[in-house]
Amino acid sequence: MMKIRKVCVWAIVMTSGLSAHAGTAQKFFLKNGDHVCFYGDSITEQRYYAVDVETYVRTRFPNLRVRFVDCGVGGDRVSGGWAGPIDLRLKRDVFPFKPNVVTIMLGMNDAGYQPFNQHLFNIYRRGYAHIISMLKKHLPGVRIVLIEPSPYDDITEKPHYPGGYNAVLIRYGHFVKRLAARADLPCVNFNAPMVDVLKKAEAENPQPVASGTKITRS
């Protein structure tokens, strides 16, 4: 698990363009005065990868004045969830903080924990584009970082159906990557490096885990 956390810390601070040599704040993605918002579902709400990123910034760049807020809510989709529809979520939980940097990781719940469903995928595509549009509209100049859905563990546990749920999430991630390219936004892939770590861990020490485990620690 510690290996998985380290992999994903480096994924977000390096793959997305946040990388820098230690102490070289001029090349770092974050700048003095930045307000960073982590937006997503329960995987974001747990604050594991958010805390790791904040710790990286605090320890590597102690003189960098950056504020962080976590706006993840369990069960959320691009359309929102139990905490309210997406427009309310953004208006209440994001805009008042006035972030100028926002990361988005959604998809685990959007795909419905089932084989690929075109209807759900269409909702995801439209909803994701809507979130980006709303952020740009209400937060002029905001820097947005997209994060592809983290993996569902089909490695240490046999998938419930052919192909497994993570294959669906990878398909969603491909859309996120294409969307980021079209919008000229940085994009982070948590899925592939975490799956690689899971495969290596399973090969070295195979052991059963609870059925249908989604990887919520990063």
C-alpha positions as CSV (number, residue, x, y, z in Angstrom):
1,M,0.0,0.0,0.0
2,M,2.9,2.4,0.7
3,K,4.2,1.7,-2.8
4,I,0.8,2.5,-4.2
5,R,0.7,5.8,-2.4
6,K,4.2,6.8,-3.5
7,V,3.4,5.9,-7.1
8,C,0.4,8.2,-7.1
9,V,2.0,11.1,-5.4
10,W,4.6,11.1,-8.2
11,A,1.8,10.6,-10.7
12,I,0.1,13.8,-9.7
13,V,3.2,15.9,-9.1
14,M,5.1,14.7,-12.2
15,T,2.8,13.3,-14.9
16,S,0.5,16.3,-14.8
17,G,3.3,18.8,-15.2
18,L,3.6,19.7,-11.6
19,S,7.1,18.4,-11.4
20,A,10.1,20.4,-10.4
21,H,13.6,20.0,-9.0
22,A,13.5,20.4,-5.2
23,G,13.7,24.0,-4.3
24,T,13.1,25.3,-7.9
25,A,9.7,26.9,-7.4
26,Q,10.0,28.8,-10.7
27,K,9.4,25.5,-12.6
28,F,6.7,24.2,-10.3
29,F,3.1,24.1,-11.4
30,L,1.9,25.8,-8.2
31,K,2.7,29.4,-7.5
32,N,2.6,31.8,-4.5
33,G,-1.0,32.6,-3.6
34,D,-2.6,29.6,-5.3
35,H,-5.8,28.2,-3.9
36,V,-6.1,24.5,-4.8
37,C,-9.3,22.5,-4.8
38,F,-9.4,18.7,-5.0
39,Y,-12.8,17.8,-6.5
40,G,-14.2,14.3,-6.7
41,D,-16.0,11.4,-5.0
42,S,-15.1,9.3,-1.9
43,I,-11.6,8.6,-3.3
44,T,-11.0,12.3,-3.1
45,E,-13.0,12.7,0.1
46,Q,-10.7,10.3,2.0
47,R,-7.9,12.9,1.4
48,Y,-5.1,10.3,0.9
49,Y,-3.8,11.6,-2.4
50,A,-4.7,15.2,-1.5
51,V,-2.7,15.1,1.7
52,D,0.2,13.5,-0.1
53,V,0.3,16.3,-2.6
54,E,0.0,18.9,0.1
55,T,2.8,17.3,2.0
56,Y,5.0,17.2,-1.1
57,V,4.4,21.0,-1.5
58,R,4.9,21.9,2.1
59,T,8.1,19.9,2.5
60,R,9.7,20.7,-0.9
61,F,8.7,24.3,-1.1
62,P,8.2,25.5,2.5
63,N,8.2,29.2,1.4
64,L,5.4,28.6,-1.1
65,R,2.1,30.1,0.1
66,V,-0.6,27.7,-1.2
67,R,-4.0,26.9,0.3
68,F,-5.7,23.6,-0.2
69,V,-9.3,22.4,0.2
70,D,-10.8,19.0,-0.4
71,C,-14.3,19.0,-1.9
72,G,-14.7,15.3,-2.5
73,V,-18.1,13.7,-1.5
74,G,-18.7,10.0,-1.4
75,G,-20.8,8.6,-4.2
76,D,-20.5,11.7,-6.4
77,R,-20.8,11.5,-10.1
78,V,-20.4,14.2,-12.8
79,S,-24.1,14.9,-12.2
80,G,-23.6,15.2,-8.4
81,G,-25.0,12.9,-5.7
82,W,-26.5,12.8,-2.3
83,A,-24.9,16.1,-1.4
84,G,-26.8,17.8,-4.3
85,P,-26.8,18.1,-8.0
86,I,-23.6,19.2,-9.7
87,D,-24.4,22.9,-10.1
88,L,-25.3,23.2,-6.4
89,R,-22.1,21.3,-5.5
90,L,-20.0,23.7,-7.4
91,K,-21.8,26.8,-6.2
92,R,-21.8,25.8,-2.6
93,D,-18.6,23.7,-2.2
94,V,-16.1,25.1,-4.8
95,F,-16.8,28.7,-5.9
96,P,-16.9,30.3,-2.5
97,F,-13.3,29.1,-1.9
98,K,-12.3,30.9,-5.1
99,P,-9.7,28.4,-6.2
100,N,-7.5,29.2,-9.1
101,V,-6.4,25.5,-9.4
102,V,-8.9,22.7,-9.5
103,T,-8.2,18.9,-9.9
104,I,-11.1,16.7,-10.9
105,M,-11.3,12.9,-10.4
106,L,-14.7,11.3,-11.2
107,G,-15.7,8.1,-12.8
108,M,-15.7,5.3,-10.2
109,N,-19.4,5.7,-9.6
110,D,-20.4,7.1,-13.0
111,A,-19.8,3.8,-14.7
112,G,-22.3,2.1,-12.5
113,Y,-20.1,-0.9,-11.3
114,Q,-21.3,-2.9,-14.4
115,P,-20.1,-3.7,-17.9
116,F,-19.7,-0.8,-20.2
117,N,-23.0,1.0,-20.6
118,Q,-23.2,3.5,-23.5
119,H,-26.0,5.5,-21.8
120,L,-24.0,6.0,-18.6
121,F,-20.9,6.9,-20.7
122,N,-22.8,9.6,-22.6
123,I,-24.0,11.1,-19.3
124,Y,-20.4,11.1,-18.1
125,R,-19.1,12.8,-21.3
126,R,-21.7,15.6,-21.1
127,G,-21.4,16.0,-17.4
128,Y,-17.6,16.2,-17.4
129,A,-17.6,18.9,-20.1
130,H,-20.3,20.8,-18.1
131,I,-18.1,20.8,-15.0
132,I,-15.2,22.2,-16.9
133,S,-17.4,24.8,-18.5
134,M,-18.8,25.9,-15.2
135,L,-15.4,26.2,-13.6
136,K,-14.1,28.3,-16.4
137,K,-17.2,30.5,-16.3
138,H,-17.2,31.2,-12.6
139,L,-13.5,31.1,-11.9
140,P,-11.8,33.1,-14.7
141,G,-8.3,32.0,-15.3
142,V,-8.6,28.8,-13.3
143,R,-6.0,26.1,-14.0
144,I,-7.7,22.7,-14.2
145,V,-6.0,19.3,-13.9
146,L,-8.0,16.2,-14.9
147,I,-7.3,12.9,-13.2
148,E,-8.4,9.7,-15.0
149,P,-10.4,7.3,-12.8
150,S,-8.3,5.3,-10.3
151,P,-8.6,1.5,-10.7
152,Y,-11.0,-1.0,-9.5
153,D,-9.1,-4.0,-8.2
154,D,-9.6,-6.8,-10.7
155,I,-6.1,-8.1,-10.0
156,T,-6.2,-9.6,-6.6
157,E,-9.8,-10.6,-7.0
158,K,-11.4,-12.4,-9.9
159,P,-13.6,-10.0,-12.0
160,H,-17.4,-10.4,-11.7
161,Y,-17.8,-10.4,-15.4
162,P,-15.5,-10.8,-18.5
163,G,-13.0,-8.0,-18.8
164,G,-13.7,-6.7,-15.3
165,Y,-14.8,-3.2,-14.1
166,N,-11.4,-1.7,-14.4
167,A,-11.5,-2.1,-18.1
168,V,-14.6,0.1,-18.1
169,L,-12.8,2.7,-16.0
170,I,-9.8,2.6,-18.4
171,R,-12.2,3.4,-21.2
172,Y,-13.6,6.3,-19.2
173,G,-10.0,7.4,-18.6
174,H,-9.3,7.5,-22.3
175,F,-12.2,9.9,-22.7
176,V,-10.8,12.1,-19.9
177,K,-7.4,12.1,-21.6
178,R,-8.9,13.1,-25.0
179,L,-11.0,15.8,-23.3
180,A,-7.9,17.2,-21.6
181,A,-6.0,17.3,-24.9
182,R,-8.9,19.1,-26.6
183,A,-9.1,21.7,-23.8
184,D,-5.3,22.0,-23.4
185,L,-5.4,20.8,-19.8
186,P,-2.9,18.6,-17.9
187,C,-4.1,15.1,-17.3
188,V,-2.9,12.5,-14.7
189,N,-3.2,8.8,-15.0
190,F,-3.5,7.1,-11.6
191,N,-4.8,3.9,-13.0
192,A,-1.9,2.4,-15.0
193,P,0.8,2.8,-12.3
194,M,-1.4,1.5,-9.6
195,V,-2.4,-1.6,-11.6
196,D,1.3,-2.2,-12.2
197,V,2.0,-2.1,-8.5
198,L,-1.0,-4.4,-7.8
199,K,0.3,-6.9,-10.4
200,K,3.8,-6.9,-8.8
201,A,2.4,-7.2,-5.3
202,E,0.1,-10.1,-6.3
203,A,3.0,-11.9,-8.0
204,E,5.3,-11.5,-5.0
205,N,2.7,-12.3,-2.3
206,P,-0.6,-13.6,-3.6
207,Q,-3.4,-13.4,-1.0
208,P,-7.1,-13.2,-1.1
209,V,-8.8,-9.9,-0.4
210,A,-12.5,-8.8,-0.1
211,S,-14.5,-9.3,-3.2
212,G,-14.8,-6.3,-5.5
213,T,-12.3,-4.0,-3.9
214,K,-12.0,-0.6,-5.4
215,I,-8.6,1.1,-4.8
216,T,-9.4,4.2,-2.7
217,R,-5.9,4.8,-1.3
218,S,-3.4,6.5,-3.5
